[in-house]
Every structure is written in structure tokens, then in C-alpha cells.
Amino acid sequence: MEYLIPVGISKYEHEVKKSRFIAYIKHIESAKEARQWFAEISGEYPDARHICWAYIAGQPGNSEQAMSDDGEPAGTAGKPILNVLQHSDAGEIAAVVVRYFGGIKLGAGGLVRAYSSAAAESLKQAKLVRRVVQQHIRLGLPFAEENTLRHLLEQSRGAIESINYAERVYAECQLPEVNIESFLQQLPHSIELITSLGGCPRTRSVTKITGES
């Protein structure tokens, strides 16, 4: 699994019919962290009329998503912000849009456009990097198969993290989660996937930042 995540905080501000919209995008690792950040923003703008937000606390498409209209007509603020995040191919992301009312009502369509554009422009200014979910596995193999293992790992964008030479070779390896199934299928029978007592592969998921998108 690979997806984009924001780095740092981006900000965008615009005015629509005298209403001031201030939008922020930030990386978050949990729903709790997102809500804590929204509370901080509320503290920074105590006199704002509305502080609307949305987040995706995990991989894109993750069910742990939420939004708030904060007093705006239902569906005119939080949902448009969330739609921007959902179409960004990004995860672990939160957006908040602060509104200072300018005295002129925008109507439902105007609110949707105002909140959507504020979130979208803030997202455009955000720095995004690609997060790659990695799998760690332990393999046992004959000495003669070490080169074979290294070759297969290279093809799968993997690497040996540590290696131990005993009565045979034991290698701790890391490779992208999306490649794990095809990699294991290519292993010759002489290379053994070390299993736990329950019979399941000893794997663990981690993440790796690979650079800007």
C-alpha cells in the first residue's frame, strides 16, 4: 500500500463576498490528534463564526473519517472539505476552514464552493510525500541461495536488513507490502519463510517515506 501524506502545515486564505475563509492542511496520525488540532485552531480564532473541518485518520478510503459543519447548513462545509481530502489520494490528513462572516449570506451553493475552494487551495500548497507500507519477514536458506534471495529482493524493491550465518543463512528482509505476495511466490522451495508458533508468517508492518510526490 502506498499513499500520500502531508508534511507540516499549509495555509490558504481568501475572501468571498466579505466573508473571510482561512484554510489549513496538516498531517495527523489519529482521530484524537486531529480533534486536538481543531481545538487548538478554535483557540487561535475565538471570534470566528464557524470553524469547519474534516479528516481521514489512516490510509485513503479508511473508514475512520469525520467532518463538522460547525453551525453552517448541513452538508455545506464539512462534507465539501472531506470531498477534497477524499479525492486527493492522501491519507493521515486533516483540514480545517475558519470563517469570519462578512454580513452577506452566500447560500448553500456559495458555501459549498467557498469551503471546497479554500480546502483545495490549501491542499495545493501542501508538501506531500509518499508513504510506503513495508513488511518485515525472516527467511532461512542454504548458503548457495543467498544471491538468489538478493536478486529476488531487488526485483521487489526489497532489501536485507540483517543477516546471520549459522548452520544456514537467516535473513531479516524488508519490502513493500504490495509486493510481498508475488515475492513469496517466486521463492524457491529451498528458501523457507520462518513462521510463528501459530503457523503465520512473522511479519510486521512499518512505513517508509520515499520523498516528494
N, C-alpha and C positions, 0 to 999 in steps of 0.2 A: 504494500500500500504506500503510495506517495501522494502528498498533497502540500499545498502552500500554507504558510503561516506568516503573519505579520511580525515585524521586528520593531520594537519601540512603539511610539505613539505618533500618529499623524493627525493633523488638524486642518479643517477647511471651514471657512465662514462665508456666507452670502446673505443678501437681503432680498426679500420678496414682499412687495407692497408694504414696506416699512416694518415688516416682521424680520427679526434677525435670527438666523439659524447658524448654530456653531456645532460642527460635527467632529467626532473623534473616532479613530480606529485603534484598537490595542490588541495585543496577544494576551490570551488568558488560557490557563490550564484546567480550569474547573468552573462550574456554575457559581460556586461560592466566591471565587476570585472575581468573576465578572460582576456579581452583585455588590461586592465590596468596593469595586472601582466605581460603579454607578453611584454609590452612596458618597464617595469622595467628590465626584463631579457635582452632585447636588449641593454639597457643602461649599464648593467653589462658586456656584451660581445660585445663591439663596433666593434671589428676587426674580428668577426666571419663571415664566408662566408654565412651561412644560419641559420636562426632561424625559425624552422617549428613548427607548433602547431595544437592542436585540443581541443575541449571542448564539454561537454554536460552540458548545463545550466538548470538543472532540474532533474526530475526522469528519470531512464533509458528508452530509447525509445522516450523521449521527442523530439519534432521536432526542438527545439532550439539548434541546433548543428552546428558547423562550423569547418573549417580546413584551413590551409595555407601551400603551398609548398615552399613559400618564394624563388622562383627562381630555385628550383630543377625541373626536368622534371615533367610534370603534372602527378599526381597520385602516385608518388614515395615516398612521405614524409608525407604530411598532412593526406592523406587517410589511409595509414598503421597505423599511430598514432591513428586516430579516430577508426579504426577497433579494436585496442587493448582496447580502452575505452568501445566500444560497447559490447564487449564480456566479460567484467569484472563484469557485473551485478551491476555496480556502477553508481551513478548519482552525480550531482553537482561537477563535476570533470574536471580538465584541465590538459593537458600535453604539454610540450614544449621540443623540442630537438634541441640543439645548435650544429652546425657542423663547425669544422675547417678543411678546405680542405688540404689533405696531398700530393697533387700532382699526385695522381693516380686515374683515373676515375673508378668508381665502376660498372657502367652500371645500367640499370633500375632495374633488379632483385637484384643486390647487394645493391642498395639504399633502396629498399623496405625491405629487410632483416635487414639492418643496423638500419633503423629508427624503424622498428617493434620491434626488439630485445631490443633496447635502452629503448623504452617506456615500454615494457613488464617487463623488469628487474627493472625499477624504480617503476612500479606498485607493483611488488612482495615485494619490500622493504617498501612500504607504509603501514601505520597503517590504517586499515579500521574499521569503526563501523557501526552498523545497525541503520538506521533512520526509525522510525515507524510513519506514518501519523495518527494522533489522531483526533477523533471527540468529540466535547463537545455538550451535549444535556441537556435539562431541562425537568424533569418529575414531574408530580403531581400524588399523590397516597394516598390511605387511610393508616392510621397508621398500620393496620393489614398486609399490603403488604410490609412493609419495609424489612423484612427478605427475602421475595421472590425476591425483587429487588436486594438485596445484593448477593444472590445466583446466579442469572442470570448474574450479572456483573462479578462475579468471574469466571464463565464458559466462558465468552467472553473476559477475560483478561482486564476487565474494573475496575473502582473504582468510589466511590462517592467523589467528591472534596469538596462539601459543602452541608449542609442540613439545612432546615428551617422548624420548626414545628409551624404551624398556625392552621387554621381550618382543614387543612390536611397537608400532608408532601410534601415539594417541594425539589427536589434533583438535584443538578448540577453534572452531571456524565461525565466521560471521558472514551473512549475505542477506540481500534484500528479501523481505517476506514474500514479495510477489514471485520470486524466482525459486523459492525453496522446494516446491513440489517437482518442478522439472529437473532441478539439480539432483534430488534424491533418486529420481527415476533413472538418471544417467549413471549412477554409481555402479561399478562392477560388484559382483557378489562378494568379492574379497575385501571390500571396504564396508565395515559394519557401523551402522548407526547405534551408538550406545544408548540403551533405554533405561528408564527408571524402573523401580520395583513394580510399578503398576503397568509396565509394558508400553508406556507412551514415550515418544522421543523427548529427551531432555533439552527443551528449547526454552528460550525466554525472549520476549520482545523488547527491543530498545528503539531509540530513534536516532537518526543521524541527519544533521543539517548539511546540505550539499552545496549551498551557495544561492545566489540570487536567481530568480526566475527570469 
